[in-house]
Amino acid sequence: LKAREAADGDGKRKGRSRKWKSLMKFSEAAEVQIFKKEFPELNYDEVVSKSPIGRLLFTDYCNETEELRCCNKFLNDVNLLETERDLSAVDDNYEKLAPEEQRLNLAQKIYQQCLCDEAESRLPDHLIDHEKVKEVEDKLLGESPRYIYSQIASTVRDYLSGDPFAKYVESKYFTRQLQWKQLEKKPIGKHTFRHYRVLGKGGFGEVCATQSRASGKMYAEKKLNKKRIKKEKSTDCDSALIPL
């Protein structure tokens, strides 16, 4: 996720970077507290799970405490295991493997790093159900491993959504998330989105993939050629942003 442009030493990029930073300037912490009401509910699912920036900031918050870091790493890895179609897109080590081999390798890696006794990022003892861990060990030898951690992940998620989340809401990281939320509410202009490849073309324009600089969310944006529309005397000139 890159919501801010970064100067990379290239003279041409430096001026552009200053412009983006000016456009993305944060408000003061006290001014953004009113944006708490923009969340349907102030809970873990709405603030963290459904928000790309929320997930990143919650990860930064968890990394300050070893126990929370291990829990959050486990959930992130399980999310990759359950949702990512091609794991080679996030890790080059999976590039030469078939999709199911990729998934099995990741499942084994999660077990080795988070659940076994010698694991470097082992989950806290109070979150480990040894019967469920035994079931995971058995399933690693047999069926597709996509959802073998679902029950353990549910327990870890319930833990993080309790006291750790309540403390996150009082932290500087949540204040930063509210500052991003404030940027989301700014009027939409030509600098609101970062544009990527063209998805399709039509008679009056094209549709391309875009990313909101403020939230990181992906959209399909319809661009229209006004001169072409007027020339054809068409009234179909609505534009839209469709979440991807």
C-alpha distance (Angstrom), angle and dihedral (degrees) to the residues before:
residue distance angle dihedral
L1 . . .
K2 3.82 . .
A3 3.77 112.8 .
R4 3.79 92.9 157.4
E5 3.77 126.3 52.3
A6 3.81 113.0 -125.0
A7 3.78 124.6 -148.5
D8 3.79 108.6 -120.7
G9 3.79 99.7 -170.6
D10 3.80 94.0 -86.3
G11 3.80 111.5 126.9
K12 3.79 91.6 -141.8
R13 3.80 91.8 55.5
K14 3.80 96.7 47.4
G15 3.79 95.7 70.4
R16 3.77 90.6 44.4
S17 3.79 90.9 49.6
R18 3.81 92.0 54.5
K19 3.79 89.4 50.8
W20 3.81 93.0 52.6
K21 3.79 92.3 46.0
S22 3.79 89.1 53.3
L23 3.80 90.7 50.8
M24 3.82 91.4 47.4
K25 3.80 97.1 46.0
F26 3.81 113.3 147.4
S27 3.79 124.8 -127.7
E28 3.80 121.6 -126.8
A29 3.81 116.3 -77.1
A30 3.82 93.7 -114.2
E31 3.81 91.7 53.6
V32 3.81 96.3 56.5
Q33 3.82 99.6 53.1
I34 3.81 89.8 93.5
F35 3.82 88.5 67.2
K36 3.80 90.9 73.6
K37 3.81 86.2 87.6
E38 3.82 89.8 61.4
F39 3.82 89.3 77.0
P40 3.84 112.6 83.6
E41 3.80 86.3 -135.4
L42 3.77 130.3 0.7
N43 3.81 95.7 -123.0
Y44 3.81 138.5 116.6
D45 3.82 95.6 -94.5
E46 3.82 95.4 52.2
V47 3.81 98.4 37.9
V48 3.82 101.0 37.1
S49 3.82 114.5 11.7
K50 3.82 96.9 46.6
S51 3.81 97.3 38.6
P52 3.84 122.3 75.3
I53 3.80 91.5 -159.0
G54 3.80 90.6 42.8
R55 3.81 90.5 56.4
L56 3.80 92.1 50.5
L57 3.80 94.4 47.1
F58 3.81 92.6 44.9
T59 3.82 87.8 51.8
D60 3.83 89.6 53.2
Y61 3.80 89.2 49.8
C62 3.82 92.9 49.0
N63 3.81 92.3 48.0
E64 3.82 89.0 68.7
T65 3.83 90.5 68.2
E66 3.80 122.9 49.2
E67 3.81 95.1 -143.8
L68 3.81 93.4 50.1
R69 3.81 91.5 43.3
C70 3.81 91.0 57.2
C71 3.81 92.2 47.2
N72 3.79 94.2 48.2
K73 3.82 93.0 45.3
F74 3.81 89.7 52.7
L75 3.82 92.3 51.4
N76 3.81 92.8 47.0
D77 3.81 91.9 50.2
V78 3.81 92.2 47.1
N79 3.80 89.6 49.6
L80 3.82 89.3 54.9
L81 3.79 90.5 48.1
E82 3.81 93.2 52.0
T83 3.80 101.8 38.3
E84 3.83 112.3 24.7
R85 3.81 113.4 95.9
D86 3.80 96.8 -166.6
L87 3.80 114.9 27.8
S88 3.81 91.6 -172.4
A89 3.81 86.3 74.9
V90 3.82 89.8 67.5
D91 3.82 101.0 30.4
D92 3.83 126.4 31.1
N93 3.81 90.2 -153.7
Y94 3.83 88.6 76.3
E95 3.81 95.3 50.3
K96 3.82 97.6 105.1
L97 3.81 96.4 41.9
A98 3.80 130.5 92.9
P99 3.85 115.5 -112.1
E100 3.82 95.1 -101.4
E101 3.81 91.4 46.4
Q102 3.80 88.8 51.2
R103 3.78 90.8 51.8
L104 3.80 93.3 47.3
N105 3.81 91.7 49.5
L106 3.81 91.3 50.7
A107 3.81 91.5 47.3
Q108 3.80 90.3 52.9
K109 3.81 90.7 46.2
I110 3.83 91.2 53.2
Y111 3.80 90.1 51.8
Q112 3.80 93.0 48.7
Q113 3.81 94.6 46.2
C114 3.81 101.6 38.3
L115 3.81 112.8 20.5
C116 3.82 114.0 28.7
D117 3.82 119.2 88.4
E118 3.83 94.3 -107.2
A119 3.82 94.9 45.0
E120 3.82 115.6 139.1
S121 3.83 92.0 -145.6
R122 3.80 97.9 32.5
L123 3.78 117.2 171.2
P124 3.82 116.0 -112.4
D125 3.82 113.0 -86.7
H126 3.80 93.2 -117.2
L127 3.84 89.5 62.5
I128 3.80 97.2 48.1
D129 3.78 117.3 94.3
H130 3.81 104.2 -166.4
E131 3.81 92.6 -156.0
K132 3.81 90.6 56.4
V133 3.81 90.7 45.5
K134 3.81 88.8 53.3
E135 3.82 89.6 51.9
V136 3.81 89.2 51.8
E137 3.81 91.0 51.7
D138 3.81 90.4 52.7
K139 3.81 93.8 47.0
L140 3.81 92.5 49.8
L141 3.79 86.3 67.8
G142 3.78 96.0 49.2
E143 3.81 136.0 15.9
S144 3.78 130.0 36.6
P145 3.82 107.5 -63.1
R146 3.81 98.0 -144.1
Y147 3.83 97.7 110.3
I148 3.80 103.5 19.3
Y149 3.82 92.8 112.3
S150 3.82 96.6 47.5
Q151 3.81 96.6 106.8
I152 3.81 94.8 45.9
A153 3.82 90.5 44.7
S154 3.81 89.8 52.9
T155 3.82 90.1 54.8
V156 3.81 92.1 48.5
R157 3.81 91.8 46.5
D158 3.80 91.3 51.6
Y159 3.81 89.0 52.0
L160 3.82 94.4 49.5
S161 3.81 92.1 45.9
G162 3.81 90.2 58.1
D163 3.79 125.5 57.7
P164 3.87 96.1 -13.9
F165 3.81 90.7 55.7
A166 3.82 92.0 45.9
K167 3.82 89.0 54.7
Y168 3.81 90.8 45.5
V169 3.82 89.7 57.6
E170 3.82 88.6 57.0
S171 3.81 93.6 47.4
K172 3.80 133.8 94.5
Y173 3.80 88.8 -109.9
F174 3.79 93.3 65.2
T175 3.81 89.5 46.5
R176 3.79 87.3 56.2
Q177 3.82 89.5 50.0
L178 3.81 89.1 53.6
Q179 3.80 89.0 51.5
W180 3.82 88.5 55.2
K181 3.81 88.6 47.4
Q182 3.81 89.0 54.6
L183 3.81 89.7 53.3
E184 3.82 89.7 52.1
K185 3.80 89.1 60.3
K186 3.79 94.9 56.4
P187 3.83 115.4 111.6
I188 3.79 112.7 -85.3
G189 3.80 115.1 -105.5
K190 3.79 139.2 159.1
H191 3.81 91.0 -80.1
T192 3.82 95.5 50.7
F193 3.82 94.5 88.9
R194 3.77 137.2 45.0
H195 3.81 109.5 -135.8
Y196 3.79 125.2 -136.5
R197 3.79 134.6 174.2
V198 3.81 126.0 -25.7
L199 3.81 112.9 -100.2
G200 3.79 97.5 -169.5
K201 3.81 145.8 -21.6
G202 3.79 133.1 -132.6
G203 3.77 140.8 177.2
F204 3.81 95.9 -77.2
G205 3.79 104.2 28.2
E206 3.77 145.4 -42.2
V207 3.79 143.1 -80.5
C208 3.79 119.2 -129.1
A209 3.79 137.4 177.7
T210 3.80 113.8 -104.7
Q211 3.79 137.2 179.2
S212 3.78 126.0 -147.1
R213 3.79 108.7 -120.6
A214 3.81 90.4 -149.8
S215 3.81 101.8 48.2
G216 3.80 105.7 16.8
K217 3.82 91.1 -128.0
M218 3.80 118.0 144.8
Y219 3.84 122.7 -126.3
A220 3.77 139.6 175.8
E221 3.82 107.1 -123.2
K222 3.79 124.2 -159.8
K223 3.81 114.8 -144.7
L224 3.78 119.1 -164.5
N225 3.79 131.6 -163.6
K226 3.82 105.0 -131.9
K227 3.80 94.1 -164.0
R228 3.80 90.6 54.9
I229 3.80 91.9 47.5
K230 3.82 92.8 51.0
K231 3.78 91.7 45.4
E232 3.81 91.6 53.5
K233 3.84 90.3 41.2
S234 3.78 90.5 -129.4
T235 3.80 123.8 163.7
D236 3.79 93.6 -162.5
C237 3.78 95.0 100.2
D238 3.79 102.2 127.6
S239 3.78 116.3 133.3
A240 3.76 125.5 -155.9
L241 3.76 145.0 -176.7
I242 3.78 113.8 -141.0
P243 3.83 119.3 -167.2
L244 3.82 112.1 -121.9
